[in-house]
Amino acid sequence: MRKLVKAMLALFVAVALGVSGCGGGGGGSNGSGDNGGDGTGSQTTNPHQMSGAIQTPLAFTDSNSVTVTTIAGTADMFGSTDGTGSSARFNKPNGITTDGHNLYVADFWNSTIRKVVIATGVVTTIAGTADRTGSTDGTGSAARFWGPTGITTDGTNLYVSDGGNNTIRKVVIATGVVTTVAGVASSAGSIDGAGNTARFNYPNGITTDGSNLYVTDTSNHTLRKVVIATSVVTTVAGLASTSGSTDGIGANARFFEPFGIATDGANLYVSDKNSIRKVVIATGQVTTFAGAAGVAGGSDGIGANASFVNPMGITCDGDSLYVVDWSYNTVRKVAINTAAVTTIAGIPDANTGSTDGSGNTARFHNPMGITTDGTNLYIADLGSHTIRKLAPPPAPTVNIFTIPATSSSLTVPITQFTASDAVGVTGYIVTESAAAPSATASGWSASAPASYTFASQGSKTLYAWAKNAAGAVSTSKSASVTISGSNQTAPTVTAFAIPATSSSLTVSITQFTASDTVGVTGYLVTESATAPLATTSGWTASAPTSYTFTSQGSKTLYAWAKNAAGLVSSSKSASVAISTSSGINSLADLQGTWKSPSVAAFTIDASGHIASMQLQLDTPGSCPDTYIDATFSSISINASSYSFDSEYHKKRMGWDNNATIQGSFPSPTSLILTYSASLDYSVNDVTCSGSGRGTIIVTKQ
């Protein structure tokens, strides 16, 4: 297909006439006409203008989010007539760009530059004369072009790839003055240089970052850069007369008749054979971004899993690329951050056509150029000789919304709330603000709400909204209510008490009572002194009996009450000092007979981390000098067993024998210690018998 388009332009140049064949859309010359489409543009006039488009993220997600209409020209009727909407005529429109207010079209077969006022559809010719080819610089109709393909704008000037002349032209929007920026008419080549010393070979796509122009030099298989201020031309990537699909840096990369080109200011995105390529402007690094060379198709997917046939025009909204596939008559979206490809309009490999409609019901005929004004996409539909518009579908309509005129409760019933949409309503919301909510705001529900709760009494107005799958939000319908319930007085918290100290993070609430003229409907305890709303989560129908803190220290709690009118009391407060690490001990007695080995097991409370465990032994009074062999033989903490070796085997003489184990342990709820003790020997042959006593002290962290 690229060869066919190239042959068409060659024939056009040879005979200076149009042959209605495949057209050379956005990249006319050598190939499917790059369309330069995308637009192109810079940031000089509009702060969001870049790459010949307005870079504001669009609302298109899939084929359900798009409505296609024809805004200028009539399908299958070609010509050069200026006029409004369908009364205007084009002859294979190729490249297209916008300054946000107007569209500018490279009308390939008419060899003219056309202007379309977006708001009215009025079409005028601003440069060139239909059916008069040439390379003359001049003003308006005195200038001549030869098969212009790509076009871009910085908001002040248009820059045109004049494919048949192998030149880059400039058109001052305000005056229509046309000059040649680089290249020499009808002199093909690949020479870098300034102005007329440079050479191109069927330049097609063109875009700008405001300081430079970037051009797909289709028959040279290269990308060229033109410095706007100096007209100096250099080759950014690719090698002249050497085609391929190799990724690489600069001249090491290869392209195959690249067509469309767009930029986000940091990178270039190029429609190449069956693929979209990415070029880092700063380094010249070329990678294949989506699709794969030699794999033709219309599959959606991510990166190399997606496929294209003849991608042509390409534009950028800052977040995504939008590409027209000339052969498959589709419009594709490519997410910049993921390389996910989605078809948003047309059906791959479907018959050509000019049907307007939503998403996949629309038809195109060899679309070439594409650009965006920040809300909609615009396409130069080369084969149908028309300019098409892709817009989000109309927003839903709120049909009915009613509430009672008066209410004695803050919770007001919604008696009617209905909405309609061409595709389907996906969300409903009611607000007290007249400002339209975003489609991603919190509070949307899949069905119409049945009531709304206000925070206070008085004269109130509610606004009802609906949204659809495309994220379009309706205008609102409003309704008003006067709330004046009999309960005008907030409740009173009459008592609230908690302990002054606590060894646990969970503190009991010993008193919490409240009164109201009608009745208390909710109780709440907070650590904040700021009054909660009646709609805040956490209210309970009865007073809570405890409160759990997340840390130790000095704490203050605030108790609140509310009534059926949604009135919230002032608070009562109480404070507590929480400490779980102040030497709180658990004790267990250890009994044994020192005459012979004795084993005993004990289970004690050990909730909380254990800092240390101490064994204190007291020998019988009759054996004051007996050596006691005291050993923790095992310890079990919540089913995890810990054994201690001889380093914990302590010998102490006298009445106060201590064995201490230091360490950091889990947070068990119980502790099982098994202890054994025996008499090593007696002193002065005194035989000691009887019971000893031991105490285990567990210190928590």
Rosetta blueprint (number, residue, H / E / L):
1 M L
2 R H
3 K H
4 L H
5 V H
6 K H
7 A H
8 M H
9 L H
10 A H
11 L H
12 F H
13 V H
14 A H
15 V H
16 A L
17 L L
18 G L
19 V L
20 S L
21 G L
22 C L
23 G L
24 G L
25 G L
26 G E
27 G E
28 G L
29 S L
30 N L
31 G L
32 S L
33 G L
34 D E
35 N E
36 G L
37 G L
38 D L
39 G L
40 T L
41 G E
42 S L
43 Q L
44 T L
45 T L
46 N L
47 P L
48 H L
49 Q E
50 M E
51 S E
52 G L
53 A E
54 I E
55 Q L
56 T L
57 P L
58 L L
59 A L
60 F L
61 T L
62 D L
63 S H
64 N H
65 S H
66 V L
67 T E
68 V E
69 T E
70 T E
71 I E
72 A E
73 G L
74 T E
75 A L
76 D L
77 M E
78 F E
79 G L
80 S L
81 T L
82 D L
83 G E
84 T E
85 G H
86 S H
87 S H
88 A L
89 R L
90 F E
91 N L
92 K L
93 P E
94 N E
95 G E
96 I E
97 T E
98 T E
99 D L
100 G L
101 H L
102 N E
103 L E
104 Y E
105 V E
106 A E
107 D E
108 F H
109 W H
110 N H
111 S L
112 T E
113 I E
114 R E
115 K E
116 V E
117 V E
118 I L
119 A L
120 T L
121 G L
122 V E
123 V E
124 T E
125 T E
126 I E
127 A E
128 G L
129 T E
130 A L
131 D L
132 R E
133 T E
134 G L
135 S L
136 T L
137 D L
138 G E
139 T E
140 G H
141 S H
142 A H
143 A L
144 R L
145 F E
146 W L
147 G L
148 P E
149 T E
150 G E
151 I E
152 T E
153 T E
154 D L
155 G L
156 T L
157 N E
158 L E
159 Y E
160 V E
161 S E
162 D E
163 G H
164 G H
165 N H
166 N L
167 T E
168 I E
169 R E
170 K E
171 V E
172 V E
173 I L
174 A L
175 T L
176 G L
177 V E
178 V E
179 T E
180 T E
181 V E
182 A E
183 G L
184 V L
185 A L
186 S L
187 S L
188 A E
189 G L
190 S L
191 I L
192 D L
193 G E
194 A E
195 G H
196 N H
197 T H
198 A L
199 R L
200 F E
201 N L
202 Y L
203 P E
204 N E
205 G E
206 I E
207 T E
208 T E
209 D L
210 G L
211 S L
212 N E
213 L E
214 Y E
215 V E
216 T E
217 D E
218 T H
219 S H
220 N H
221 H L
222 T E
223 L E
224 R E
225 K E
226 V E
227 V E
228 I L
229 A L
230 T L
231 S L
232 V E
233 V E
234 T E
235 T E
236 V E
237 A E
238 G L
239 L E
240 A L
241 S L
242 T E
243 S E
244 G L
245 S L
246 T L
247 D L
248 G E
249 I E
250 G H
251 A H
252 N H
253 A L
254 R L
255 F E
256 F L
257 E L
258 P L
259 F L
260 G L
261 I E
262 A E
263 T E
264 D L
265 G L
266 A L
267 N E
268 L E
269 Y E
270 V E
271 S E
272 D E
273 K L
274 N L
275 S E
276 I E
277 R E
278 K E
279 V E
280 V E
281 I L
282 A L
283 T L
284 G L
285 Q E
286 V E
287 T E
288 T E
289 F E
290 A E
291 G E
292 A L
293 A L
294 G L
295 V L
296 A E
297 G L
298 G L
299 S L
300 D L
301 G E
302 I E
303 G H
304 A H
305 N H
306 A L
307 S L
308 F E
309 V L
310 N L
311 P E
312 M E
313 G E
314 I E
315 T E
316 C E
317 D L
318 G L
319 D L
320 S E
321 L E
322 Y E
323 V E
324 V E
325 D E
326 W L
327 S L
328 Y L
329 N L
330 T E
331 V E
332 R E
333 K E
334 V E
335 A E
336 I L
337 N L
338 T L
339 A L
340 A E
341 V E
342 T E
343 T E
344 I E
345 A E
346 G L
347 I L
348 P L
349 D L
350 A L
351 N L
352 T L
353 G L
354 S L
355 T L
356 D L
357 G E
358 S E
359 G H
360 N H
361 T H
362 A L
363 R L
364 F L
365 H L
366 N L
367 P E
368 M E
369 G E
370 I E
371 T E
372 T E
373 D L
374 G L
375 T L
376 N L
377 L E
378 Y E
379 I E
380 A E
381 D E
382 L H
383 G H
384 S H
385 H L
386 T E
387 I E
388 R E
389 K E
390 L E
391 A E
392 P L
393 P L
394 P L
395 A L
396 P L
397 T E
398 V E
399 N E
400 I E
401 F E
402 T E
403 I L
404 P L
405 A L
406 T E
407 S E
408 S L
409 S L
410 L L
411 T E
412 V E
413 P E
414 I L
415 T L
416 Q E
417 F E
418 T E
419 A E
420 S E
421 D L
422 A L
423 V L
424 G L
425 V E
426 T E
427 G E
428 Y E
429 I E
430 V E
431 T E
432 E L
433 S L
434 A L
435 A L
436 A L
437 P L
438 S L
439 A L
440 T L
441 A L
442 S L
443 G L
444 W L
445 S E
446 A L
447 S L
448 A L
449 P L
450 A L
451 S E
452 Y E
453 T E
454 F L
455 A L
456 S L
457 Q L
458 G E
459 S E
460 K E
461 T E
462 L E
463 Y E
464 A E
465 W E
466 A E
467 K E
468 N E
469 A L
470 A L
471 G L
472 A L
473 V E
474 S L
475 T L
476 S L
477 K E
478 S E
479 A E
480 S E
481 V E
482 T E
483 I E
484 S L
485 G L
486 S L
487 N L
488 Q L
489 T L
490 A L
491 P L
492 T E
493 V E
494 T E
495 A E
496 F E
497 A E
498 I L
499 P L
500 A L
501 T E
502 S E
503 S L
504 S L
505 L L
506 T E
507 V E
508 S E
509 I L
510 T L
511 Q E
512 F E
513 T E
514 A E
515 S E
516 D L
517 T L
518 V L
519 G L
520 V E
521 T E
522 G E
523 Y E
524 L E
525 V E
526 T E
527 E L
528 S L
529 A L
530 T L
531 A L
532 P L
533 L L
534 A L
535 T L
536 T L
537 S L
538 G L
539 W L
540 T E
541 A L
542 S L
543 A L
544 P L
545 T L
546 S E
547 Y E
548 T E
549 F L
550 T L
551 S L
552 Q L
553 G E
554 S E
555 K E
556 T E
557 L E
558 Y E
559 A E
560 W E
561 A E
562 K E
563 N E
564 A L
565 A L
566 G L
567 L L
568 V E
569 S L
570 S L
571 S L
572 K E
573 S E
574 A E
575 S E
576 V E
577 A E
578 I E
579 S L
580 T L
581 S L
582 S L
583 G L
584 I L
585 N E
586 S E
587 L E
588 A E
589 D E
590 L E
591 Q E
592 G E
593 T E
594 W L
595 K L
596 S L
597 P L
598 S E
599 V E
600 A E
601 A E
602 F E
603 T E
604 I E
605 D E
606 A L
607 S L
608 G L
609 H L
610 I E
611 A E
612 S E
613 M E
614 Q E
615 L E
616 Q E
617 L E
618 D E
619 T L
620 P L
621 G L
622 S L
623 C L
624 P L
625 D L
626 T L
627 Y E
628 I E
629 D E
630 A E
631 T E
632 F E
633 S E
634 S E
635 I E
636 S E
637 I E
638 N L
639 A L
640 S E
641 S E
642 Y E
643 S L
644 F L
645 D L
646 S H
647 E H
648 Y H
649 H L
650 K E
651 K E
652 R E
653 M E
654 G L
655 W L
656 D L
657 N E
658 N E
659 A E
660 T E
661 I E
662 Q E
663 G L
664 S L
665 F L
666 P L
667 S L
668 P L
669 T L
670 S E
671 L E
672 I E
673 L E
674 T E
675 Y E
676 S E
677 A E
678 S E
679 L E
680 D L
681 Y L
682 S L
683 V L
684 N L
685 D L
686 V L
687 T L
688 C L
689 S L
690 G L
691 S E
692 G E
693 R E
694 G E
695 T E
696 I E
697 I E
698 V E
699 T E
700 K E
701 Q L
